[in-house]
Amino acid sequence: MEGYQEVNEINLIDLMFYCLKRWRWIVVCMVFIGSIAGIYKYQAAITGNQLQKEQRESQSVAEPVEGKPEGENEPIILEDPVSSAVTFVVIGMIGGASAACLIFCMSYIICGKLQDVSNYQNKFGMPLLGVVRKRETKKKLFGFVDRWICQLEEGPCAKIPRNEQIKIAIVNVQSAIHKNPEKIVKRVMLAGTVASNDVIEICEELAEEIGEVTFSPYRQVVFHAAALKKMEYYEGILFVEKKGVSYEKLIRQERELALDRGVKVLGAIVC
């Protein structure tokens, strides 16, 4: 395919933010493993000190030190259980954070889901017409940390409201529809690989704002033969996918299905 190249490079910045967004799990792992390590070391230090005392007492009774009166032995150096426990808590917290980040990195790499959209066109061979931030359904504890991470990741774009992001995507879709005046697109299929409930708002906005074009209901052409058969009745197809949910393999597959049937691929919106 011209202009299409499968890209498998890992975006380290996107990977970093993927881990940062799961900071609550990282904190839980830090506290849990740090607590376990601290409790273990505290108990071990107390047990070790008790054993040293018992050994010294048994040695004093059995074999008095030559040249010293009985009962005058070298002082016992006992380990401070509190300071040792604190040290192990710190080490455990660092290890817990590292283990959690390692697990998230492995999940990012091997899950096969859509994560990085910065190189979307080279990766999937179709333009990215819009990125819509997901709606915040409920307030979370320490939500300001999530907003701060979002601002770091998106930069100035973080100030754009969600409804404005949808409008920008709609304008780009209109431009893609009218890009080639010789090939009029009057019927557009809305398709993707996620559940329709996840993208229904965007699909409804598209149908309402672009009245001169007939949009189909959202269909999963990869999973349903009936939807795949109806694809031939449309001049164009627009994919609506969800970050962290859609699988990259299926996105490529649905694109190939559209091209094999001569349907113009307008592009994709990621939410």
N, C-alpha and C positions, 0 to 999 in steps of 0.2 A: 504494500500500500504506500502511495506517495505521501511524503510528509509524516509518515507514522513510524515511530521508533519506540520500542519498549524500553523504558528507563527503570532501572532497579536500584539506582543510587539511593542511599539513605541520607535524608536531610537532617544533619545533626542538631540544628537549631529547632526544627520541628519536633525532633525526638526529645530534646531538653524540655520543651514546653509540654509535651505529652506527659512527661514524668511530673513536672511541676503542678499540673492540673490535678494530679492525684496526691497532693501533699497531705491530705487527711490520712490516707492509708500509710504513707511514709511515717507520719508522726505516730500512728498507732503501733507500727512495727518497731519504731525506735523506743517507745515507752515500754512495750511488752518485753522485747528482748533485753533492754537495759535493766528492767526490773528483775527479770529472771537471773541475769548475770550478777546483779548486785546482791540479791538474796542468796544465791549459791555461794558467792565469795564470802559473804558475812558469816554464813553457817560454817563454811570450810575454815575460816580464820579462827572462829571460836573453838571448833573441834581440834584444830591444830594446836592452839594454845593449851587446851586441856590435856592433850597428849604429851606436850612438852613438860607440863607440870608433873604429870604422873610418872613420866620417865625419869625426871630429875629426883623425884621422891624415892623411886625404887632404887636408883643408883646410889643415892645418899645412904640408904639403909644397908644395901648389899656391899658396896665397895667405897668406903671413905677415901677421900683423896689424900695421897701420901704427903706428909709434911704439913697438913692442915688439920686443925681440930675438927672433930665430927660436927657436921651441920654448917661448916663454912665453905660453901661451894660458890662457884662463879654465878653471878646473877643471870637469871633467865631473860632473854630478849624476846618479848612477846610481840606478835604482830597486832597492829591496831585494826580491828575488824571494820570500823567505820570508814577510815581512810581507804582501806583496801576495797571495800564495797563500793565507795564512790568512784574509785578508779575503774572498777569493772562495769559500773553503770555507764560511765562515759564511753568506754570501749564497746559495750553492748549496744548503746544507742547509735554509735557510728556504724557498727556492723549491721544493725537492723536497717538503718537508712540505705546502706550499700546493697543489702540483700533485696530490699523492696525495689530500689531503682533497677537492679539487675533483672528482676522478674518483669518489671514494666518494659524494659528495653527488649527483652526476649519476646514479650507479647506483641510489642510494636512491630518487630521484625517478622515474626512467623505467622501472625494472625491472618495476613492477606487482606486486611480491610483498608478502605480508603482513609488515609490520614493526612498526607501532605498534598496540597492542591496548588503549590507554587509552580509546578511544571506540568500542569494538567494536559495541555495540548500535545506536548511531546510524548507524554506517557500514554495517552488514550487516542490520539489522533483526531481530536475534535476540540473546538474552542470552549473555554469556560466563560459562560455568559453572566455568571453572578455567584457570589458567595453570601449566603444569608445566615446570620448568627442565630443559634437556636434560642427559643423563647425560655426565659427563666420562669418555671412553673411555680416554684416556691422559694421562700427565703431560707438560706442555709446559714448555719452557725459559722461565724467568721467569714461571711460572704464578701466582705471588703477585700480579703486576700484573693479570692477568685477574680474579683473585678480588677485588682492590681495586676494579676498575672495576664488577664485578657488585654489590658492596656499595654503591657510590655510586648505581648505577642503581636497585636494588630497595629500598634503605633497610632497614628492619627485616625485610622479607620475605626478604631474602637469608639470614637465619638459619634459615628454615624448610627442613628437609631435603626432598629430592625425593619420598621415599615419603609424607611428610606432605602435600605438595602434591597428590599423587594422591588421597589419602584425602579431602581437602577437596573436590576436584573430584567425587568419587563421591557425597559427601553432597549436594552441589548438584544432581547429576543425579537422585538419589532425590527431592529436593524438587520438581524440575521434573516428574518422572513423576507424582507424587501431588498436583500443584498443583490440578488440577480433578477432584474426586471423581466428578463426573457422567460424565466421559469416561475410562474405565479404559484405561490403556495397559499391555498385557501383552507386546507384541512391539515391539522397538525395533531399527531398522536403524542400524548404525554405518557412517558414510560419510565421505568426504572427497576431497581431490584429490591426496594424496601416496601414496607407496608404502606398502603395509601393514607392511613391516618397520620403518618409522620410528615406527609407533604401536602395534605389536603388544602391548607391555607394558601400556599403558594400557587397551587393549581387553580383555585377559585379566583385568586387575584389576577392571574393571567387571562382567564376566560372573561373576566369582567372588564379589564382594561383594554384588551385587544379584541374589540368587538367585530372587526371585519374578518376575523379568522375563526373557523370552527375548531375547537379543541375537544379531543376525546376525554373520557374519564381516564384517570391514572391507571395504567395497566402494567403488569409484570410479564413482559413478553418472554422472558427467559423461562418462566415457570409454568405458563399456561398456553396450551396449543391454540385455544380459541382466540386469545389476544394476539398471538403471532400471526394467525391467519388474517385478522382484521388489519394488520399493518399495511397490507397491499392497497388498501382503500385510501391511504393518506399520502399527500405529496411530501410532507416533512415530518420529522420526529424530534422531539425535545426530551432529553433525559433529565430527570430530577432525582438526585441521589443524596444520601445523607452521610456526612463525615463520621467515621468511626463505626458505621453500620454496614454500608455497602461494601461488597467484595470487589476488588480490582479485577479479578478474573472474570466475573460476571459482567462488569461494565464493558470490558473488551468484547465479550461474547455477544452482548446485545447490540453493540455497534456493528459487528460483523453481520449479524442477522439483518439489520436494516440495510446495509450496503448491498448485501446479496439480493435483496428484493427491489433495489433501485430507489429506495426512499432516501430523500435528502436528510442528512444529519445536521440539524441546526446547531447543536451544541448541548451544553449541560449546565444545570444550576445545582450547586451544592449547598445544602443547608445543615 
